[in-house]
Amino acid sequence: MKFPEIDLLAVLMIPFTPRSVMAESPCADQSTTTIDIVECTGAKAKVLDQRLNVAYKALGQVIDPAQRDPLKVTQRIWIQYRDANCRFYAAHDGTLSQVIAAECFRSMTQERALELEQAAKQ
């Protein structure tokens, strides 16, 4: 399957919006302290990272051989972007920045896992 060329920078610049982090965080209701929320979010991100790895491997098995190297390159770039993007939020002063950064990592990982799972189904 061929995909139309798109501006990679335009895709990578889709912003993560921290405004609704607390409302969307799956850990906000279950935890009482910042540390609890960050630990809970981190645990959920770890599960999602495993799911992402499974989806990546599954996609690699169903795509054309010519797409495997571009997939590998794209995934490496995506990981660098996710990590840098979430470090940006972590660099802000205040304890909420820890929560925002953890949620950034969790939500971006979840979105990428879903993307790769969908691509493997096509």
RAKAHU-V725646 format. One record per run of one state. SS is the DSSP state (~ for helix, > for strand, _ for the rest). FROM is the first residue (numbers start at 1). LEN is the number of residues. If there is no record, write none. Layout:
ss->SS from->FROM len->LEN
ss->SS from->FROM len->LEN
//
This chain:
ss->_ from->1 len->7
ss->~ from->8 len->5
ss->_ from->13 len->5
ss->~ from->18 len->7
ss->_ from->25 len->9
ss->~ from->34 len->29
ss->_ from->63 len->2
ss->~ from->65 len->26
ss->_ from->91 len->5
ss->~ from->96 len->26
ss->_ from->122 len->1
//
